[in-house]
Amino acid sequence: MREVVDRAFGGKLGDRELTPHDYARLANAVMRLRAALRGSRRTGDSGTDDAASADAVRAALDDITAVTGVRPSDLGALVASADNVAAPPTGP
């Protein structure tokens, strides 16, 4: 997960150094973000589930911003790479 975080935030943190605790918090927030995004894709337009998914996405993005200082609008690569990198390997 640290490689995903380093790749996604490369060049966005400036001179900010993340501690091991920061990496743990960030990994947790990224996993929650991925789960919330997947949940929102599955639920479609189901009202309450959509609101809960939106709240979960917002909370995860807030945590990511608190740890890194990177604005949610600058996280497009993170969301895309988290979906691709964390997928289980396929093939032999």
Residue pairs with C-beta under 8 A, 6 or more apart in sequence:
1 23
1 27
1 30
1 31
2 23
2 27
3 85
4 30
4 81
4 82
4 85
4 86
5 18
5 23
5 26
5 27
5 30
7 81
7 85
8 30
8 75
8 77
8 78
8 81
8 82
9 68
9 70
9 78
12 68
12 70
12 74
13 68
13 69
13 70
16 68
16 69
18 26
18 67
18 68
22 67
22 68
25 63
25 67
26 63
26 64
26 67
26 68
28 63
29 60
29 61
29 63
29 64
29 67
30 60
30 64
30 78
30 82
31 86
32 56
32 59
32 60
32 63
33 57
33 60
33 61
33 64
33 78
33 79
33 82
34 82
34 83
34 86
35 56
36 53
36 56
36 57
36 60
37 53
37 57
37 79
37 83
39 49
39 53
39 56
40 49
40 50
40 53
40 54
40 57
43 49
43 50
43 53
44 50
61 72
61 75
64 70
64 72
64 75
64 78
65 71
65 72
